[in-house]
Amino acid sequence: MDRQPFDITGTHVAIGVALHRILFGPIALLLYGAFGVVVGLMAAMGESASAMIATALLLFPLIVIHAFIDQRFLRDDRPLPWIPTGPQDYLSFEIVRRIQDLSSVTPAHLLTAAVKTRGGTFIVQEMGLEVPEFLVRALQTLERGGESIPAGAAFMALAMEEMKEMERLRIDAAVLLSVFFTRIEAFEPILNACDLSIENVDALLKWESFHALYEHRMPFWSPEALLGSFGGIGRSWVMGYTDALDRLTEDLSDSILWKGKRLIRIHDAERKEALRILGKSDLHNLLLIGSVGVGKRSLVNNMTFDLRKRERDAFSAYTRVITLRTEELLSGVANPDTFLLFALKKAQESGKFILVIFNLALLLKSGGEKLRAILTRFLQEKNIQLIGIIDSEDYHRFVKSDPGLDHYFEKVMVDEATDEETMSVLMEQYFRVRSKHVVRVTFKALRSIIALCKRYLGGASFPGKAVSVLEDALALARSAGDSFVRDEHIRAIISQKARINVRELSGDERSKLLKLDQAMRAKIVGQDEAVTSLVSALKRARLEIKASERPLGTFLFLGPTGVGKTHTAKVLAEEYFGSADRMIRLDMNEFGTEASVAGIVGSAGEGDRGYLARSVHDQPFSLILLDEIEKAHPKVLNLFLQVLDEGFLADATGGKTDFRNTIIVATSNAGALFIREFFRTPGSEASNTFNENLIDAILKQQTFSPEFLNRFDAVIVYRPLSREMAARVAIIMIDAIIRSILKEKGITVQVDEDVVELLVERGYSAEFGAREMRRVIQESIENFLAEYLLNHEVKRGGQIVIRSEDLQK
């Protein structure tokens, strides 16, 4: 392979660089400075006219030459103005001007030049590296690569192919870096060190293109810049005064064409449909229905921009788009209905209006019947159009339930943004605020924001929740004095918002997770299979090794009463979610009829999302206990098929509740008789076919369908308690009482060993399990302590000893 440097001195771009260096290089600038001094002296000596003529004679040719060089050589965003003779002719001006010796160019020279351009620096920094650090690694890689690194014509041929694939006009920094990263295997370790894949590199290069577009500045003499300076001067002259309405509204259309750039647009189909509806002659009121964070406000702004641009280009009358400050109307005006009626009448006389109500549900809920009637009246007017913003649940509750109001609206559903759309929004938001925070955000960080938001912030929607995390992470990194937003900043913010620890495992946490099996066995007696399955699920969830579209874990606990099924669920909630209060318990006896489906998914007519959906929405990180699930109606069980399989529940209002951060435990007494009979047989504990036989028996009884059983991660069978297990259960129960009294009263309770034997004798029941034991302990230990404390004055620091004879009185 050709290892020799290549010569680009004869290329057109090299000629442009040479001219630029001659006319605008350091020596030329020094000469211009000397000329300026001479002109200044001439002016000081009273020869101003001569000085001006001399300046003009110098500046005019320079301006002409600069314009020629700019158009002919500098502009990399236009097709080549000459016929190319080879790949070298496609090299970017920004690359070539950073190479000192154009007669001896190597891949190392191209790499160094690329990372020193604005685009190259941006790419390297968004990889999480500084340019000097990257250059050291990259040049060492080139040096070690030897013959495996293409050079000369071979390298330029690769660059030409990459340029065409990327649909670029020049071989610029992005093209060259893409060649190194995607076509030369020696650079793979650098990507691995940055935790970036080839696909990530492609996305990063697209980001660089967007960054260049965003950073592009309009010349101050351009029409856009000049008009932006004047904004909406004279709006009232054109539209007429609407003082009453202006008091409680904000004008979105005022200067909308000149307020910042609109490079990223999501919900493009919804925007076009909304504009079509607004352009109709009748039934032209619009209802945007979507959950919090989907971008309804941005959609309205983009619609306003397009509407004003369309009217400007067509030289037609302008439409004012104004937003109603609903809270101020309801709380700051004595008679909101009278005020709104007067304001809308005045507006109707002044021109064409679109009134946007971002919180339509609040207006309908708190405004009263008079305000609703006024709103309905003006929905029929031609000069005033209404855009209402509402979520799905409130739409069903306040609008759809009133057919007279619902009739006047065309509906557009605004869905959650995709990951790709969200990434674009995050890029634009970062570019907009980074000067304020002086903190950089890497591509990896943005990717992490999307992944963690999707995983842990199920209640909100993209892109809103991701933008919120980005802004908070920027502020956190800045306050910590860091120059980059790192994964730990993002995880800290997610932990705050989700109210659960999603930080990287610390040494203590790792140790706790490794010892989790031991900790749970200390609280759950005799159910080794259950503990093993549950601990494995918890480890997978904490280390994020699971199918992201399903709940953290789904388990069906089978067994007779009193063997610890519900107790296991409480321990599980405490160990994983930090508290037994994180358990949402449903007694499935209450869902035994077809009508009880509404208790799960709610009622569309009432706009109620149902108890379960509402509870999970309020507490997304929780354990859901479905107690005695065999008592539920088949239609209720069918609802849980979707939850167990997809991790979502579609409620009656059309909304989706996210169950992916829950652990679902269903308990059942199905097969209890089979279990008791089986374990009465000597040696049955060693059977390997018991679980299969039990499930076959349950399927024959048609208690559950095969589809339902197969949805669970594990079907765990709880075995009847032996006398030895009952003794351990008694010790755990007594220990809980002892710890409670010590914590609350500061009194130590000591229990003799023979007390446990007595309690087992009284409380052991093969039929009722630990429930009978709990009753016996309550009647003996707890009653004894209550009587003792009533009859004796035991102070904090004192001790109570319980003996077997004390319980036989």
Buried (B, 14 or more C-beta within 10 A) or exposed (E): EEEEBBBBBEBBBBBBBBBBEEBBEEEBEEEBEEEEEEBEEBBEEEBEEEBEEBBEEBEEEEEEBBEEBEEBBBBBEEEEEEEEEEBBBBBBBBBBBBBEEBEBBBBBBBBBBBBBBEBBBBBBBBBBBEBEEBBEBBBEBBEEBEEEBBBBBBBBEBBBBBBEEBEBBBBBBBBBBBBBBBBBEBBEEBBEEBBBEEEBBBBBBBBBBBBBEBEEEEEEEEEEEEEBEEBBEEBEEEBEEBEBBBBBBEBBBBBBBBBEEBEBBBBEEBBEBBBEBBEEEEEBBBBBBBBEBBBBBBBBBBBBBBBBEEBEEEEEEBBBBBBBBBEEBBEEBEEBBEBBBEBBBBBBEBBBBBBBBBBBBBBBBBBEEBBBBBBBEBBEBEBBBBBBBBBBBBBBBBBBBEEEBBEBBBBBBBBBBEBEBBBBBBBBBBBEBEEEBEBBBBBBBBBBBBBBBBBBBBBBBBBBBBBBBBBBBBBBBBEEEBEBBBBBBBBBBBBEBBEBBBEEEEEEEEEBBEEBBEBBBEBBBBBEEBBBBBBBBBBBBBEEEBEEEBBBBBBBBBBBBBBBBBBBBBBBBBBBBEEBEBBBBBEBEEBEEEEBBBBBBBBBEEBBBBBBBBBBBEBBBBBBBBBBBBBBBEBBBBBBBBBBBBBBBBBBBBBBBBBBBBBBBBBBBBBBEBBBEBBEEEEEEEEEEBBEEBBEBBEEEEBBBEEBBEBBBBBBBBBBBBEEBBBBBBBBBBEEBBEEBEEEBEBBBEBBEEBBEBBBEBBBBBEBBBBBBBBBBEEBBEEBBEEBBEEEEBEEEEEBEBEBEBBEE
